[in-house]
Amino acid sequence: MERRLTRWPLRMASGIDAAHQWILDSGSSRHLVTTASQLYDTEEYDEECLLPNGESLRTQLKGKTRFTVRVDGEERRIESIDVYYSANLPWNVISYEKIEGR
């Protein structure tokens, strides 16, 4: 597999319990998950993303994920496509930019 090096911005907050939590991030350009088992219909995807502090985060997989959200007291099932997995990610990230389709 050919290795790609693409840099995309990602902002990170601190103090969030990672594994089962999602953060809506207005600065992230990608949806990201903390465990590969959260993805299905996956493909290998070796890419690096640049963090605001200058460090980088390597992604290993790209796929789809499903999760449940509560809106106005009602649970809704969400499916997201183009979601990336990184072994070093401290929590799941939902990109506000991707949701808005910008």
Secondary structure, DSSP 8 states (H G I E B T S, - for coil): --------B----SS---TT-EEEETT-SSEEES-GGG-EEEEEEEEEEE-TTS-EEEEEEEEEEEEEEEETTEEEEEEEEEEEE-TT-SSEEEEHHHHHT-
